Structure formats: structure tokens, C-alpha cells
Amino acid sequence: DWSSDVCSSDLVSKNCYSSTRMQILSNEDFRRWRINHQREVLNDDNFNSFSNEWLKRSIKLNYNYMFEWLGVPVVQFPIDLLLIQEAIYKSKPSKIIELGIGRGGLTLFLASLMRLIESPSSCNVIGIDLEISEHTREAISQSIFSREITLIEGNSTSPSTLDAVRKIIEIGRAHV
């Protein structure tokens, strides 16, 4: 079976647990195991080589264009969405500023996460882009998260855009 193959490898032999044993670990023990295991995985040359080849090929194939969030294209790798979620959950920002909103899927993803962490702000996500297409505006305006999103069309470094952002942001933690 898969777990016995993985458990017998040099990479995880000292940290291998059966799925049953993993279920009985406390959350704190599991987090500690996961952090140690992540270090081992990241130091594995075979894994890194395979990952780099996969990444190069997936970029060439535009794999990151194949996903949607709530019916709206999100141009991200799924693992990136999980990592973004972890960062937001741990830091609990009051605002997120997204530079370059593309088709709007990530904007909706961010707004949905902010609602899940119960951010008290009325505008949680500020999306800035040089040009925001009509289909992107429509997708966001028709979403249940539309009231939590403010779109700003303009150059993210221009004084007028920065002034518009300053008017929205209160003192608090924001992620860019």
C-alpha cells in the first residue's frame, strides 16, 4: 500500500505514522510533526527536482488558468490558494490589497476568506488594476461578497490611486 512505501523511504522513516496514529495525535503534536516533516521534504533533492520539472511544465501548459473560485476564473495554482489561506488565517488582517485582479477569482477568494475569519471591516478587499474588464466587474458585483470588495482602476503607484486606498484603509493590518 502507498503508506507503507512512503514510510519505508529514507525521507520519512523517522517521522512516519500510520493514518490511524496521525488521527490520535493532538493538534499541537501534529503541527510539530508537520513542521519537521516539511523541512525534510524541502531538503529532499529528488522531490525538489521533480517539483521544479512539474512547475516548468505546468507553466508551459498554463495549468494555473484551469481553476475557478465560485464560478469565476482564479489564475493561481491550487497549492498557492491553500498557502494564501494559511497566511490570512494566521495573521487575520483587517484589509487585503490585491495588486492586479485579473479575472476576479482571487479577489472573491480573498473576500470569502475574510468573511470566514469574521473580519469586522465592511470593505475587506481592495482590488487594484490598470484596467478592470467589464466581465470582471460583473462577476464581482454579482457575487455575495460584492459589498466587501472595492475595485480601483489605476496604476498602483500613482498618487491618485494611493489617495483612494488611504480613504478606504483604517489603521489596522493589511496584506498586499
N, C-alpha and C positions, 0 to 999 in steps of 0.2 A: 504494500500500500504506500501511498505518497508520503505519509508522515514518517514511516519507518525509513524510507530512502533519505528523506531530509534529515532525520535525526541521526543517521549514521554518518553523515558528511562531517568533515573536519570543522566546517564553518560553525555548526550549531550544536555539536555533540555535548559540550558542557552546559549549554543552556536549553537543551531540548526538553520539552514537556509534551505529554500527550494532550489531546484536546480536552480530555476529562480533567486532567490535572490543572490545565490552564483555567478551566471554569471555576475551580475552587480557590485559586489564588485571590487574595484580597486585591482591591483596585490599586492600592499603593504598591504591593508586591508586583503586580502585573506591569504597572508603569515602569518600575525599576528594571524589570526583566526586559521590557520593550526598549528602553533607552540603551541598555547594554547590548542588546541584540542589534539595534540599529547601527551602533558603532562597528560591530563585527561585519554586518552586511556592507556597510560603506567602505570597509577596508578590504573587501574581497575583490581581488583583481579580475577574476572570471566574471563575477556579477557586474562589475563596472564596465568591463569591455562589452559584454552583451548589452547592457543598458545604453551605452553610447551608440552602438550599432543600431539598436532599436530606435533610439531618438532620431538619429540621422535619417533613417528610412521613413519613420513616421512623419517627419517634417517634409521630406520629399513628396510623400503621398498626401499631404495636407490632412493628416489624421485628426488634428485638433479642430478641424472645421466640421466634424461629423456629429456634434453633440448639441443638445438643446437643454435649456432650463425653462420649464413651464411653457414649452412650445415656442420658445424664442432661441435662435442660434446663439450659442455661447462658444466663442473661439478660444477654447482652453483644453488642455489635457485634463482628463478626469482626476488624476492624482493632484494636479495643481489646485483644483477646486477643494479637495479634501484638506490640503495644506493651508489654503486660504481660510477655510472654516476653522481649523485648529487655531490659527493666529487670531482670528476675530473672537473666538470663544474665550481664549486665554486673556486677551487684552481688553475686551469689552469696550471698544471705542464708542464715543458718542456720535461721531461722524466718520464717514469714509469718503474720500475724494478719489474718484476714478478718472484718470487721465487717459482719454481715448476710449470711447464706449463702444465702438464698432457697431454691432447689430443689436446691442442692448441686453443680451442674455446674462452677461456677467453683472450688469447693473441690477437686474432683477434678482439674481442670485445673492448679491450683497445685501439688497434691501430685505430679502426674505430671511437671511441670517440675522440681520439687525432686529427684525421683529421677533425671531426666535429667542434671542438673548435679552429681549424686552428692553431695548434701548428706549429711554424716555423721550427722546427728541422727536419732534414732528417731521423734520427733514433729516433723514439718516444718511442718505447717499447723494453726493453731488457728482454728477457726471459731466465732464468737460471734454469737448471735442471741437476740432476746427470746423467740421461740418457734420451736422446731425441729419441723417436722411429722414424723409417723411415716414418710411416704413418703420424705422427705429422709434421715432416719436410716437407713432400709432401703437406699436407693440407695448411701449411703456405706459402710455396713457390708458390703455385698455386693461392693464394689469391691476390686480387687487393691491399692489404695492405702489401705485402711482402717486399717492399723497406723500409717500416717504422719500420720493426721488425729486431732485431738482436738476434740470438739464441746463447747461450753459454752453452756448455755441461761441467759440472764440479760441484764441491762442492761450494756452495755459500760463504763459509767462507775460502776457500783456497786462498793463496796469488796469484796464477796464475789467478784464476777467478776474484779476486778483481782488479788485474792489467788490465785484459781485459776490465772490466767495466770502470775503470778510463780512459782508452784510448778513450772510446766512450762518456763519460759524459763531458759536458762542465759545466761551472758554471751556475747554474740555479736551479729551483725547480724540485725535483724528488719525486715520490711516490713509496714506496716499499710495 
